[in-house]
Amino acid sequence: MVLLGAWQGGSEAAGAELFRRYYAPVLRFYRSKVGPQAPDLVQRCFLGCLEARMRIREGGNFRSFLFGVARNVLLMHFRGNRRDREHLDFTERTAEDLGASPVSLLAREREAQLLLQALRSIPLEYQIVLELYYWEGLNSREIADMDASPESTIRTRLRRAKERLEKRMEELAASPQLARETTSNLEGWARRLRDQLDGP
């Protein structure tokens, strides 16, 4: 990537352009999990990218690197000053468990509200992998690069995450019909929710 190479070479303009391009996706990544605290985490994420930019290998995927930093910043945020921070298992704990700010008002349609509520009530690692897949268009290999996992592990995590999400929507939905309508067009509702999270 030309911009990445120029930024690593010291071009401030290239760095500014990379951040401009990726600000909205990173803000969205945080808004679905921490609500109004998202801008602060975006700043921390980009600062982390700046400090680590020389570690991006030649030919590396900048999006995978960026969301890897975003994920690490999010997990550090949730660990915060908690006494049990060393024992937090993000494959078990949800954003709701961790005291994330409510963000349901960001979703307008009932299907989008159901999807957002279900996402926030499945384990955080599952929420992250689904959002990267459906909202950011990262494939299993790119997500694997992000956290140095085998691609097969990510494919399994995606499958399990989708199963947990669908089960949670069935439990939370006001009616079986609403759960079916949302699940049957999951990609479409995921896109609608993504666009709503990009709103003001």
C-alpha positions as CSV (number, residue, x, y, z in Angstrom):
1,M,0.0,0.0,0.0
2,V,1.5,3.3,-1.2
3,L,0.1,5.4,1.6
4,L,1.3,3.1,4.3
5,G,4.8,3.0,2.8
6,A,4.8,6.8,2.6
7,W,3.6,7.1,6.2
8,Q,6.3,4.7,7.5
9,G,8.8,6.8,5.5
10,G,7.8,9.9,7.5
11,S,5.1,11.5,5.4
12,E,2.7,13.3,7.8
13,A,0.3,13.9,4.9
14,A,0.1,10.1,4.2
15,G,-0.6,9.5,7.9
16,A,-3.3,12.1,7.9
17,E,-4.9,10.6,4.9
18,L,-4.9,7.1,6.4
19,F,-6.5,8.3,9.5
20,R,-9.1,10.3,7.5
21,R,-10.0,7.1,5.6
22,Y,-10.3,4.9,8.6
23,Y,-11.7,7.3,11.3
24,A,-15.4,6.4,10.6
25,P,-14.9,2.6,10.7
26,V,-12.9,2.8,14.0
27,L,-15.4,5.1,15.6
28,R,-18.2,2.6,14.6
29,F,-16.2,-0.2,16.0
30,Y,-16.2,1.5,19.4
31,R,-19.7,3.1,19.3
32,S,-21.3,-0.3,19.3
33,K,-19.5,-1.3,22.4
34,V,-18.9,1.8,24.6
35,G,-21.3,4.4,23.2
36,P,-20.3,8.0,24.1
37,Q,-16.8,7.0,25.2
38,A,-16.0,6.0,21.6
39,P,-14.1,9.2,20.5
40,D,-11.6,8.8,23.4
41,L,-10.9,5.2,22.4
42,V,-10.5,6.3,18.7
43,Q,-7.8,8.8,19.8
44,R,-6.0,6.1,21.8
45,C,-6.2,3.7,18.9
46,F,-4.7,6.1,16.4
47,L,-2.0,7.0,18.9
48,G,-1.2,3.3,19.2
49,C,-1.0,3.0,15.4
50,L,1.3,5.9,15.3
51,E,3.6,4.5,17.9
52,A,3.7,1.0,16.3
53,R,3.7,2.0,12.6
54,M,7.2,0.7,11.9
55,R,6.1,-2.8,13.1
56,I,3.7,-3.2,10.2
57,R,5.5,-5.6,7.9
58,E,6.1,-4.8,4.2
59,G,3.0,-5.9,2.3
60,G,1.0,-6.2,5.5
61,N,-2.7,-5.4,5.6
62,F,-3.2,-2.0,7.2
63,R,-6.8,-2.7,8.1
64,S,-5.9,-5.9,10.0
65,F,-3.2,-4.0,11.8
66,L,-5.5,-1.1,12.6
67,F,-8.4,-3.2,13.9
68,G,-5.8,-5.3,15.9
69,V,-4.8,-2.1,17.7
70,A,-8.5,-1.1,18.1
71,R,-9.3,-4.5,19.7
72,N,-6.3,-4.2,22.1
73,V,-7.3,-0.7,23.1
74,L,-10.9,-1.9,23.7
75,L,-9.8,-4.8,25.8
76,M,-7.5,-2.5,27.9
77,H,-10.4,-0.1,28.3
78,F,-12.6,-2.8,29.7
79,R,-9.8,-4.1,32.0
80,G,-9.4,-0.6,33.3
81,N,-9.0,-0.6,37.0
82,R,-11.0,-3.8,37.6
83,R,-9.6,-6.0,40.3
84,D,-10.3,-9.1,38.2
85,R,-8.6,-7.6,35.1
86,E,-6.1,-10.4,34.8
87,H,-8.9,-13.0,34.9
88,L,-11.3,-11.4,32.4
89,D,-12.2,-13.9,29.7
90,F,-13.5,-12.0,26.7
91,T,-14.7,-15.2,25.1
92,E,-17.2,-15.4,28.0
93,R,-17.9,-11.8,29.1
94,T,-20.2,-9.5,27.1
95,A,-20.1,-5.7,26.6
96,E,-23.1,-5.6,28.8
97,D,-21.4,-7.6,31.5
98,L,-18.5,-5.2,31.4
99,G,-20.6,-2.1,32.1
100,A,-20.6,-0.7,28.6
101,S,-22.8,2.4,28.1
102,P,-26.2,1.7,26.5
103,V,-26.4,2.5,22.8
104,S,-29.8,1.1,21.8
105,L,-31.0,4.6,20.7
106,L,-28.4,4.5,17.9
107,A,-30.5,1.8,16.1
108,R,-33.9,3.0,14.7
109,E,-35.8,0.0,13.3
110,R,-36.8,-2.8,15.6
111,E,-34.7,-5.3,13.7
112,A,-31.6,-3.2,14.0
113,Q,-32.4,-2.6,17.7
114,L,-32.7,-6.4,18.2
115,L,-29.4,-7.1,16.3
116,L,-27.5,-4.4,18.4
117,Q,-28.9,-5.7,21.7
118,A,-28.1,-9.3,20.7
119,L,-24.5,-8.4,19.6
120,R,-23.8,-6.6,22.9
121,S,-25.1,-9.6,24.9
122,I,-22.9,-12.3,23.3
123,P,-19.2,-12.7,24.3
124,L,-17.1,-9.7,23.3
125,E,-14.8,-11.7,21.1
126,Y,-17.8,-13.0,19.2
127,Q,-19.2,-9.5,18.8
128,I,-15.9,-8.2,17.5
129,V,-15.4,-11.0,14.9
130,L,-19.0,-10.6,13.6
131,E,-18.7,-6.8,13.3
132,L,-15.4,-7.0,11.5
133,Y,-16.8,-9.6,9.1
134,Y,-20.2,-8.0,8.4
135,W,-19.4,-4.3,8.8
136,E,-15.8,-4.0,7.7
137,G,-15.7,-6.7,5.1
138,L,-12.7,-8.4,6.7
139,N,-12.4,-12.1,5.7
140,S,-11.3,-14.9,8.0
141,R,-7.6,-14.6,6.9
142,E,-7.6,-10.8,7.5
143,I,-9.1,-11.3,11.0
144,A,-6.6,-14.0,11.7
145,D,-3.8,-11.6,10.8
146,M,-5.3,-9.1,13.2
147,D,-4.8,-11.2,16.3
148,A,-2.2,-13.8,15.1
149,S,-4.7,-16.7,15.2
150,P,-4.9,-19.6,12.7
151,E,-7.4,-18.9,10.0
152,S,-9.2,-22.1,10.9
153,T,-9.7,-20.8,14.4
154,I,-11.3,-17.6,13.1
155,R,-13.6,-19.6,10.8
156,T,-14.8,-21.7,13.8
157,R,-15.2,-18.5,15.9
158,L,-17.3,-16.9,13.2
159,R,-19.5,-20.0,12.9
160,R,-20.0,-20.1,16.7
161,A,-20.5,-16.4,16.9
162,K,-23.3,-16.5,14.3
163,E,-25.0,-19.4,16.2
164,R,-24.8,-17.5,19.5
165,L,-26.1,-14.4,17.9
166,E,-29.1,-16.1,16.3
167,K,-29.9,-17.9,19.6
168,R,-29.7,-14.6,21.5
169,M,-32.0,-12.9,19.0
170,E,-34.6,-15.6,19.5
171,E,-34.4,-15.1,23.2
172,L,-34.6,-11.3,23.1
173,A,-37.1,-10.8,20.2
174,A,-40.6,-9.6,21.1
175,S,-42.0,-12.2,18.7
176,P,-40.7,-15.3,16.8
177,Q,-41.5,-13.4,13.6
178,L,-39.2,-10.6,14.5
179,A,-36.4,-13.0,15.2
180,R,-37.0,-14.8,11.9
181,E,-37.1,-11.6,9.9
182,T,-33.9,-10.3,11.4
183,T,-32.0,-13.7,11.1
184,S,-33.2,-14.3,7.5
185,N,-31.7,-11.1,6.3
186,L,-28.8,-10.8,8.8
187,E,-26.3,-9.2,6.3
188,G,-28.9,-6.6,5.3
189,W,-29.8,-5.7,8.8
190,A,-26.1,-5.7,9.7
191,R,-25.5,-3.1,7.0
192,R,-28.4,-1.0,8.1
193,L,-27.2,-1.0,11.7
194,R,-23.7,-0.2,10.5
195,D,-25.0,2.8,8.6
196,Q,-27.1,4.0,11.6
197,L,-24.0,3.7,13.9
198,D,-22.2,6.1,11.4
199,G,-24.9,8.7,12.0
200,P,-24.5,11.7,14.3
